[in-house]
Amino acid sequence: MTAILIKDINQFFGNLVSVSSLLVFYVLMGLILWVFPDYSILDGYYSSMNSFFTVAPMILLFLIPALNRDAIAEELDTGTLDLLLTRPITSLQIVLSKFLSGIIIISIALFPSIMYVLSVYWLGNPVGNLDMGGVIGSYIGLFLLCSVFTSVSIFSSSLLKNSISSVLVSILLCFLLYWGLYLISSLPVLYGKWDYWVQWMGLDFHYAELGKGLVGLHSIVYFFSIVTVFLFGSFLNIERLKR
Amino acid sequence: MGIQVQNISKSFGTQTAVQNLTFSAINGEILGFLGPNGAGKTTSLRMIAGHLIPDSGNILYDGIDIWQNPVEAKQMIGYLPESNPLYYDLYVKEILGFYARLHHIPNSKNRIEDVIEMVGLNKEQKKKVGNLSKGYKQRVGVAVAILHDPEILLLDEPVSGLDPNQLADISELIRNLAKTKTVIYSSHILSEVEKTCDKVLIISDGELKVIDRLDVLKAKSVNSQIIWATFDVKIDGKLLRRIEGIKNATCIAGNTWKIEAVPNVDIRRNLYDWTVVNNAPLLESKVEESTMASVFKELTKE
């Protein structure tokens, strides 16, 4: 597994397009959080990281599928996956390696955001006037959200040989899971009866709960279940190549 | 020691790609895997390499079933697919390093250096794989296949796209490797198969047609004797065709004739007697040997 991890991370940082995507992410986040007035942390009346944790999922919804576009799709297209299947490694190990490389890459992408936390911490009056419980909960939520988006991207990448189709399907699935269920819950047929439970099934609901600092077991189990479902789907897609 | 393929079959939908294929190959042997396009060669090799699961049958490497102990069995094989898939954005050493880690090769640096030397990649080792010529990419493919020193090598068209010098080098390398390994070698270049392989397997329409030693196979081939003869004088074709046992005689150029005998008849003595009686001295004569191409054609014709 480490062999694929090292190769994928090497390939990622050796690819100008991938590294550029990260740079665009950093610039975009910097502009939204520090320059544009609507979400600017500096224009807020409270020392809070809320604007970061509100904007981040919207950008990650596009960024993660783009970063993982070639995770399996390119290997399918070029035939290197066929060769990998003749090596002493199982399909499950291939999927887990791809998932872990995706997680490592997005963690590297999010790591500099710690600077935002430190900035708000030091800018607060008095210094340190920041709800650290909420920040830690939100980071846990963001990490779990990234795990789901990565597993969805790996799944699409294992389903389609074409990178662009893979990115589009990933974005659609991530959108449906994040906001789609919330939007569906407002349908008249569900409103007042099932709307709470339909919202409960969406990522947005659990992400918001974690953001309040409520790290509930049910939310953790929920995120892990979705990751497992999509990784299992990816595993089945690879196993199908042997048939 | 070696590989045993027992009754493997594979269908894709309603189309049968391989049917009840059974053969074995032992250590130190190069088995040529031949067949026309669409005969099921690549599907068979994919099953043997552990990429495709057969619908039925077993594949054993030194007695280890590939589908019961896949990880252990796959350590024993080196596979070079026909399309030679490689990571074009990696450097030669990076790609070899990746496969070395995948196979947990101890002292991988030394092994990578040795393999680079063996396949003749020294000059190109600092380039990205995507920037190499086709011949050198093929060498990288061979390097990837032999890196973990497998006991069984499956080479699907290993010399396609190589120039004559590269072809000679890679063939030599395969012959050297085969001294201690079992090699299954699929190729469309029959002359190369004749030079390289000890044994030949021919499949057609997914079925095994024959498997035998190359010399035995050639000897078994029922072919008409063909003699290429150049006479010192002009010859009347009608007279030549009257020789007993001759089926046909065609003038190729000047006084050179292609003389074909009826099946299973040796016409050399009759031809010699005829030249003496007709005062037609022979300057040159050559009996055409049964080639792999004629054996192949005979066994795979519709």
Interface residues (C-beta under 8 A of the other chain):
Chain A: T2 A3 I4 I6 K7 N10 Q11 G14 N15 T78 G79 T80 D82 L83 L85 T86 R87 P88 I89 T90 L241 K242 R243
Chain B: R46 A49 G50 H51 L52 I53 P70 V71 E72 K74 Q75 I77 Y79 P81 S83 P85 L86 Y87 Y88 D89 L90 E94 F98 Y99 R101 L102 H103 V144
